[in-house]
Amino acid sequence: MPKLFVTDIASAADLKAFVTDIRSEADLIVYETADEWAATESPIWCYTNIQGEADKTVCFVNSAFDADLIIFKTDVQSDAGWSNSAKSHLL
């Protein structure tokens, strides 16, 4: 968790996410992995091409105003975590 399926259709998504380049604006600092067994916590995301295997469907939007969740991507797994834990119910 979470294993995510990415869609381009916002209305088909469980979650709309905006990727920011400014860490302090993010609700969640996300570490992306290709290893589904490593995605054991909400800040560690793994993507699947099979929608039925996904925990959630996500659509990446172009505006923070359209997003349910603003994320910042990190390359360091230990940096991943919630900046705004009030939105943790989304995952």
C-alpha positions as CSV (number, residue, x, y, z in Angstrom):
1,M,0.0,0.0,0.0
2,P,-0.3,2.0,-2.0
3,K,-0.1,0.3,-5.3
4,L,-1.4,2.9,-7.8
5,F,-2.9,2.8,-11.2
6,V,-2.4,6.0,-13.2
7,T,-5.2,7.4,-15.4
8,D,-5.5,10.5,-17.5
9,I,-9.2,10.8,-16.7
10,A,-9.7,12.8,-13.5
11,S,-13.3,11.7,-13.1
12,A,-12.2,8.0,-13.1
13,A,-9.5,8.6,-10.3
14,D,-9.9,8.0,-6.6
15,L,-7.2,10.7,-6.1
16,K,-6.1,13.7,-8.0
17,A,-2.4,14.6,-7.3
18,F,-0.3,17.6,-8.2
19,V,3.5,17.2,-8.2
20,T,5.2,20.3,-6.9
21,D,8.9,21.3,-7.1
22,I,8.7,23.1,-3.8
23,R,9.0,20.7,-0.8
24,S,7.3,23.1,1.7
25,E,4.1,23.2,-0.4
26,A,3.6,19.4,-0.4
27,D,1.1,17.5,1.7
28,L,3.1,14.3,1.2
29,I,6.7,13.6,0.4
30,V,6.6,10.5,-1.9
31,Y,9.3,7.9,-2.7
32,E,8.5,5.9,-5.9
33,T,9.6,2.3,-6.2
34,A,9.3,-0.4,-8.8
35,D,9.2,-3.0,-6.0
36,E,5.6,-3.6,-5.0
37,W,6.7,-5.3,-1.8
38,A,8.6,-2.1,-0.7
39,A,5.4,-0.1,-0.9
40,T,4.2,-0.8,2.6
41,E,3.4,2.7,3.7
42,S,1.4,5.5,2.2
43,P,4.5,7.7,1.4
44,I,6.0,4.9,-0.7
45,W,4.3,4.5,-4.1
46,C,4.5,1.7,-6.6
47,Y,2.6,1.8,-9.9
48,T,0.9,-1.0,-11.7
49,N,-0.4,-1.3,-15.2
50,I,-3.4,-3.5,-14.1
51,Q,-6.2,-1.4,-12.6
52,G,-7.6,-4.4,-10.7
53,E,-4.4,-4.9,-8.8
54,A,-4.3,-1.2,-7.6
55,D,-5.2,0.0,-4.2
56,K,-6.1,3.4,-5.7
57,T,-6.4,5.1,-9.1
58,V,-4.5,8.3,-9.3
59,C,-4.7,11.1,-11.9
60,F,-1.8,13.6,-12.0
61,V,-3.3,17.1,-12.6
62,N,-1.6,20.2,-13.9
63,S,-2.8,22.6,-11.1
64,A,-2.6,22.5,-7.3
65,F,-6.1,23.9,-7.2
66,D,-7.5,20.8,-9.0
67,A,-5.6,18.4,-6.7
68,D,-6.8,16.5,-3.7
69,L,-3.2,16.0,-2.7
70,I,0.0,17.9,-3.4
71,I,3.1,15.7,-3.5
72,F,6.8,16.2,-3.7
73,K,8.9,13.4,-5.1
74,T,12.1,12.4,-3.3
75,D,14.9,10.0,-4.2
76,V,15.6,9.1,-0.6
77,Q,13.2,6.6,0.9
78,S,13.8,7.8,4.5
79,D,12.7,11.3,3.5
80,A,9.2,10.2,2.5
81,G,6.4,11.1,4.9
82,W,3.4,13.3,5.6
83,S,3.8,17.0,5.8
84,N,0.0,17.5,6.3
85,S,-1.2,14.4,8.1
86,A,-4.8,15.8,7.9
87,K,-4.9,14.4,4.4
88,S,-3.7,10.9,5.3
89,H,-7.2,9.6,5.0
90,L,-6.9,10.0,1.2
91,L,-4.6,7.0,1.0
